[in-house]
Amino acid sequence: MDNCGNQYDTQDTKNSGIAGIEMTSDEAKYACKREKKTNDNIMTTDVGTEVEIEKFGLDGDDGDDLLYGVEDIPPWYMCILLGFQHYLEMIGATVACPFILTPALCMEEDDPNKANIISTLVFMSGIITILQSTIGTRLPIVQGGSFSYLIPSLAIMNLPQWRCPPPEIMAGLNYEEKTELWQVRMREIQGAIIFAALFETIFALTGSY
């Protein structure tokens, strides 16, 4: 039988035994039931404030909504499906970075090297994703190109020494000269990005933020 049953029904007010507070029978029954739930989903602070919290399966119940944990391995068909889903989500943003950046590198629209830049970025995204999902933080994400470095790269390419030559000069260059034109700019951006990434890595490892 519930200890918070009819014991308060015959009295208008009664000391509930909870913090010595005088309350009506309905209030006393309610307070008694709330006290019994303390070990289940009630957290009481130092000042006596009660805050309801969800259990999230911490008491041993099967209340976890996650299908797979960090250490779990889905079936092979599910891995293929989830991998293809990640690919569809990341390919647009990954391909967008080279298309935005290559005009600032003085690369022409029909330059076949644009495909090499895109394929290199996709390939390195796969390598980095494998590394972070095995020996890294193991987040369920795809490591792709970052738009955080795009604005600084465009700002560097907008400096006077890195601006593209006029169209009439570009038309008079041969293929090797055009290739060197965008490669020297690519090396400039790569150096800046590598330095910025190292600076960010040091901050992350040391916690200096």
C-alpha positions as CSV (number, residue, x, y, z in Angstrom):
1,M,0.0,0.0,0.0
2,D,1.2,3.5,-0.8
3,N,2.5,5.2,2.4
4,C,1.2,8.5,0.9
5,G,-2.4,7.2,0.8
6,N,-5.3,8.3,2.9
7,Q,-3.3,9.2,6.0
8,Y,-3.7,12.9,5.3
9,D,-7.3,12.8,4.1
10,T,-9.0,13.3,7.6
11,Q,-7.0,16.3,8.5
12,D,-7.1,19.9,7.1
13,T,-3.5,20.6,7.9
14,K,-0.7,18.3,9.2
15,N,3.0,18.5,9.7
16,S,4.3,16.4,6.8
17,G,7.6,15.7,8.3
18,I,9.3,17.3,5.3
19,A,11.3,20.3,6.3
20,G,8.8,20.9,9.2
21,I,6.3,22.7,6.9
22,E,2.7,23.0,7.7
23,M,0.5,22.1,4.7
24,T,-2.9,20.8,3.7
25,S,-3.6,17.2,3.3
26,D,-3.4,17.4,-0.5
27,E,-0.1,19.3,-0.3
28,A,1.3,16.8,2.2
29,K,0.4,13.8,0.0
30,Y,1.9,15.5,-3.0
31,A,5.1,16.3,-1.1
32,C,5.3,12.7,0.2
33,K,5.1,11.3,-3.3
34,R,7.7,13.7,-4.5
35,E,10.0,12.7,-1.7
36,K,9.7,9.0,-2.7
37,K,10.8,9.8,-6.2
38,T,14.1,11.4,-5.1
39,N,16.2,8.4,-6.0
40,D,14.5,8.1,-9.4
41,N,14.4,11.4,-11.2
42,I,14.5,14.2,-8.6
43,M,17.7,16.1,-7.8
44,T,17.7,18.4,-4.7
45,T,20.3,21.2,-4.4
46,D,21.9,22.5,-1.2
47,V,19.2,25.2,-0.8
48,G,16.4,22.6,-1.1
49,T,15.4,23.5,-4.6
50,E,14.0,20.4,-6.5
51,V,14.8,20.1,-10.2
52,E,13.4,17.3,-12.3
53,I,15.8,15.6,-14.6
54,E,15.5,12.9,-17.0
55,K,17.2,9.6,-16.2
56,F,18.8,9.1,-19.6
57,G,19.3,5.4,-18.7
58,L,21.9,6.1,-16.0
59,D,20.1,3.9,-13.5
60,G,20.5,0.8,-15.6
61,D,17.3,1.1,-17.5
62,D,17.3,0.7,-21.3
63,G,16.4,4.3,-21.8
64,D,19.2,5.2,-24.2
65,D,18.0,6.2,-27.6
66,L,21.3,5.8,-29.3
67,L,21.4,3.0,-31.8
68,Y,25.2,2.6,-31.8
69,G,27.8,3.7,-29.3
70,V,31.4,4.7,-30.0
71,E,32.7,1.1,-29.6
72,D,29.8,-0.5,-31.6
73,I,30.2,-1.6,-35.2
74,P,27.1,-1.5,-37.3
75,P,26.4,-4.3,-39.9
76,W,28.3,-4.1,-43.1
77,Y,25.2,-3.0,-45.1
78,M,24.5,-0.3,-42.6
79,C,28.1,0.9,-42.8
80,I,27.7,1.2,-46.6
81,L,24.4,3.1,-46.3
82,L,25.7,5.5,-43.6
83,G,28.9,6.1,-45.6
84,F,27.0,6.9,-48.7
85,Q,24.8,9.3,-46.6
86,H,27.9,11.1,-45.3
87,Y,29.2,11.3,-48.9
88,L,26.1,13.0,-50.1
89,E,26.2,15.5,-47.3
90,M,29.8,16.5,-47.6
91,I,30.5,16.4,-51.4
92,G,28.7,19.7,-52.1
93,A,30.7,21.7,-49.6
94,T,33.9,19.9,-50.4
95,V,33.6,20.7,-54.1
96,A,32.4,24.3,-53.5
97,C,35.8,25.3,-51.9
98,P,37.9,24.8,-55.1
99,F,35.3,26.4,-57.3
100,I,35.3,29.5,-55.1
101,L,39.1,29.7,-54.7
102,T,40.4,28.8,-58.2
103,P,39.4,32.1,-59.9
104,A,41.5,34.0,-57.3
105,L,44.4,31.7,-58.2
106,C,44.2,32.9,-61.8
107,M,43.1,29.5,-63.0
108,E,41.0,29.6,-66.1
109,E,37.5,28.0,-66.2
110,D,38.6,25.3,-68.6
111,D,41.8,24.4,-66.9
112,P,42.0,20.6,-66.3
113,N,44.0,21.2,-63.2
114,K,40.8,22.3,-61.5
115,A,39.8,18.6,-61.5
116,N,43.1,17.7,-59.8
117,I,42.5,20.2,-57.0
118,I,39.0,18.8,-56.4
119,S,40.1,15.2,-56.5
120,T,43.0,16.0,-54.1
121,L,40.7,17.6,-51.7
122,V,38.2,14.7,-51.7
123,F,41.1,12.2,-51.3
124,M,42.6,14.0,-48.4
125,S,39.2,14.3,-46.8
126,G,38.9,10.6,-46.9
127,I,42.4,10.1,-45.4
128,I,41.8,12.6,-42.5
129,T,38.3,11.1,-41.8
130,I,39.9,7.6,-41.5
131,L,42.5,9.0,-39.1
132,Q,40.1,10.9,-36.9
133,S,37.6,7.9,-36.7
134,T,40.4,5.4,-35.7
135,I,43.0,7.2,-33.6
136,G,41.5,10.7,-33.3
137,T,38.3,11.9,-31.5
138,R,36.2,9.3,-33.4
139,L,33.4,11.6,-34.2
140,P,30.8,10.4,-36.7
141,I,31.6,13.1,-39.2
142,V,33.5,13.6,-42.4
143,Q,36.5,15.8,-42.3
144,G,36.2,18.0,-45.4
145,G,37.4,21.4,-46.6
146,S,36.9,24.3,-44.1
147,F,35.3,27.5,-45.2
148,S,37.1,29.2,-42.3
149,Y,40.3,29.5,-44.3
150,L,38.5,30.6,-47.5
151,I,38.0,34.3,-46.5
152,P,41.6,34.7,-45.4
153,S,42.8,33.0,-48.6
154,L,40.8,35.3,-50.8
155,A,42.1,38.3,-48.8
156,I,45.7,37.2,-49.4
157,M,45.0,36.8,-53.1
158,N,43.5,40.3,-53.2
159,L,46.9,41.8,-52.3
160,P,48.5,43.8,-55.1
161,Q,51.3,41.3,-55.6
162,W,49.0,38.4,-56.0
163,R,46.3,39.8,-58.2
164,C,45.7,38.1,-61.6
165,P,47.2,39.7,-64.7
166,P,44.8,41.5,-67.2
167,P,43.0,39.2,-69.6
168,E,45.1,40.3,-72.6
169,I,48.3,39.2,-70.8
170,M,46.7,35.9,-69.7
171,A,45.8,35.2,-73.3
172,G,49.4,35.5,-74.4
173,L,50.7,32.9,-71.8
174,N,51.3,29.3,-72.7
175,Y,50.2,26.3,-70.7
176,E,53.3,26.0,-68.5
177,E,53.3,29.7,-67.7
178,K,49.6,29.6,-66.7
179,T,50.3,26.5,-64.5
180,E,53.2,28.3,-62.7
181,L,50.9,31.3,-62.3
182,W,48.4,29.5,-60.2
183,Q,50.8,27.1,-58.5
184,V,52.9,29.9,-57.0
185,R,49.7,31.4,-55.5
186,M,48.6,27.9,-54.3
187,R,52.0,27.6,-52.4
188,E,51.5,31.0,-50.8
189,I,48.0,29.9,-49.5
190,Q,49.2,26.5,-48.4
191,G,52.0,28.0,-46.3
192,A,49.6,30.4,-44.6
193,I,47.0,27.6,-43.9
194,I,49.7,25.2,-42.5
195,F,51.0,27.9,-40.1
196,A,47.4,28.8,-39.1
197,A,46.6,25.1,-38.5
198,L,49.7,24.5,-36.4
199,F,48.8,27.6,-34.3
200,E,45.3,26.2,-33.8
201,T,46.6,22.8,-32.9
202,I,48.9,24.2,-30.3
203,F,46.0,26.1,-28.7
204,A,43.9,22.9,-28.7
205,L,46.6,20.8,-27.1
206,T,47.6,23.3,-24.4
207,G,44.1,24.5,-23.7
208,S,45.2,28.1,-24.1
209,Y,42.0,29.8,-25.1
